[in-house]
Amino acid sequence: MADTSQNQPISEKYAAHQTWGGTYLVVADRTEEFPVALKYAASMAHANKCRIGIFYVMENQGFTHWGNIEKRMRDEQREEAEQIINEACTKLSDLSDMMPTIYLVDGGRMDALVEVIENDPGIAMLILAGGTQGSGPGPLVSHFTGKGLSRLRVPVMIVPDHLAL
C-alpha cells in the first residue's frame, strides 16, 4: 500500500497527536544544561498536554579489538546511563506526575538523536538548554542551530539557563 502521508495536510497527518500534543524530547547527560531543559520541558508538557521523552545515547568507544575491555566499558556506560535516566525520572516525578518515554540508544550522539526523532512520529519538539553561566552553546545547540537543523523534522526550542519557571 502506498504511503499517502506525504500528500496529507499537516493537520491531518498529525491528527492522532492533537489530543495529547505529542512528546517533548530532552537529551539526558551530566551537563548543567540538562536540568534546565528537563524542568522547562516538564512545565511545557503540563501546560500543553504533552509527554516527555528522555533521550540518552551510549556512544561507541571504538575498542572493538579489546573484547574484555570493551565489555567492561559497555557495562560501565550502561550503569552510567541507567543512573542518569533514573535521576532524571526522579526529578521529573518531583516536577510533575508524568511518566517519561525513555530512549536509550547506541551510536553517535547527533545521528542517534536524528534517528530517534525520525522514527517516532509522536515526537513534537526537541528541547535543549543553552550554555550555563556564559559558557556559550553546547555541542548539541551548536549543531542543531547550524548545519544539523535541516536534518530534523521537528522544531528545536533552546531554553536560556536563566529562565525561571
C-alpha positions in Angstrom: 0.0 0.0 0.0 1.4 3.4 -0.9 2.3 5.9 1.7 -0.1 8.9 1.3 1.1 10.8 4.3 3.3 13.0 2.0 0.2 14.4 0.4 -1.9 14.9 3.6 -2.2 18.3 5.2 -0.2 18.7 8.3 -3.4 19.0 10.4 -4.5 15.5 9.2 -1.0 13.9 9.2 -0.6 14.6 12.9 -4.2 14.5 14.0 -3.7 11.5 16.2 -1.3 13.6 18.3 -3.5 16.6 18.6 -5.4 15.2 21.6 -2.3 14.9 23.7 0.1 17.2 21.9 3.0 14.8 21.3 6.3 14.3 23.1 8.8 16.9 24.0 12.3 15.3 23.8 15.2 16.2 26.1 18.7 14.9 26.0 19.9 13.4 29.3 23.5 13.9 30.3 25.7 15.2 33.2 25.8 18.8 31.9 24.4 21.8 33.9 22.0 22.4 30.9 20.1 19.2 31.2 18.1 20.0 34.4 17.2 23.4 32.9 15.9 21.7 29.7 14.1 19.0 31.8 12.4 21.5 34.1 11.2 23.6 31.1 10.0 20.6 29.2 8.0 19.4 32.2 6.4 22.8 32.5 5.6 23.0 28.8 4.3 19.4 28.7 2.0 20.0 31.6 0.6 23.2 30.0 0.2 21.6 26.5 -1.0 18.1 27.5 2.2 16.6 26.1 4.5 13.9 27.2 8.3 13.9 28.0 10.8 11.8 26.2 14.3 11.4 27.8 17.0 10.5 25.3 20.3 9.1 26.2 23.0 7.7 23.9 25.7 5.3 24.8 28.4 6.4 22.3 30.7 3.9 20.7 34.1 3.9 22.3 36.0 2.2 19.4 37.6 -0.6 21.5 36.4 -3.4 19.2 39.8 -5.2 19.3 39.8 -5.5 23.1 36.9 -7.8 23.9 37.0 -7.9 27.7 37.9 -4.2 27.9 35.1 -3.3 25.5 32.6 -5.4 27.5 33.6 -3.8 30.8 33.4 -0.3 29.3 30.0 -1.0 27.8 28.8 -2.3 31.2 30.1 0.9 32.9 28.4 3.0 30.2 25.1 1.2 30.8 25.4 1.7 34.5 26.0 5.4 34.0 23.1 5.6 31.6 20.7 3.9 34.0 21.9 6.2 36.8 21.4 9.4 34.7 18.0 8.3 33.5 16.9 7.3 37.0 17.9 10.7 38.3 16.1 12.4 35.5 12.9 10.3 36.2 13.1 11.2 39.9 13.5 14.9 39.1 10.6 14.7 36.6 8.4 13.0 39.2 9.2 15.8 41.6 8.1 18.3 39.0 5.0 16.5 37.8 3.2 13.3 37.7 4.4 12.3 34.2 5.9 9.0 33.3 8.5 9.7 30.5 9.3 7.7 27.5 12.9 6.5 27.6 15.1 6.4 24.5 18.3 4.6 25.4 20.3 4.0 22.2 23.8 3.1 21.0 25.7 5.1 18.4 26.9 8.6 17.6 25.1 11.3 19.6 23.9 13.5 16.7 23.0 10.7 14.3 21.2 8.7 17.0 19.2 11.7 18.1 18.1 12.4 14.5 17.2 8.7 14.0 15.0 8.6 17.1 13.2 11.7 16.1 12.7 10.4 12.6 11.4 7.0 13.8 8.9 8.3 16.4 6.2 10.4 14.8 4.9 11.3 18.2 8.0 13.5 19.0 6.8 17.1 18.5 9.8 19.1 19.7 13.4 18.9 20.8 14.1 20.9 23.9 17.7 21.9 24.6 19.1 24.3 27.1 21.7 27.0 26.2 25.1 27.2 27.8 25.1 28.0 31.5 26.8 31.0 33.1 28.1 32.4 29.8 29.8 29.2 28.7 28.3 29.5 25.2 26.2 26.9 23.5 27.0 23.3 23.9 27.7 20.9 21.0 24.0 19.9 20.5 22.8 23.5 20.4 25.6 24.5 18.1 24.9 21.5 15.8 21.1 21.8 15.7 21.1 25.6 15.2 23.5 25.2 12.4 24.0 22.6 9.7 22.2 19.9 11.7 18.9 21.8 11.7 18.0 20.6 8.2 18.1 17.0 9.4 15.3 17.5 11.9 11.6 17.2 11.2 10.6 18.9 14.5 11.3 22.4 15.9 14.1 22.9 18.3 13.5 25.0 21.4 16.5 26.4 23.2 15.9 27.4 26.8 18.2 30.1 28.3 19.8 28.9 31.5 18.5 31.9 33.5 14.8 31.3 32.5 13.0 30.7 35.8 9.6 28.9 35.7 
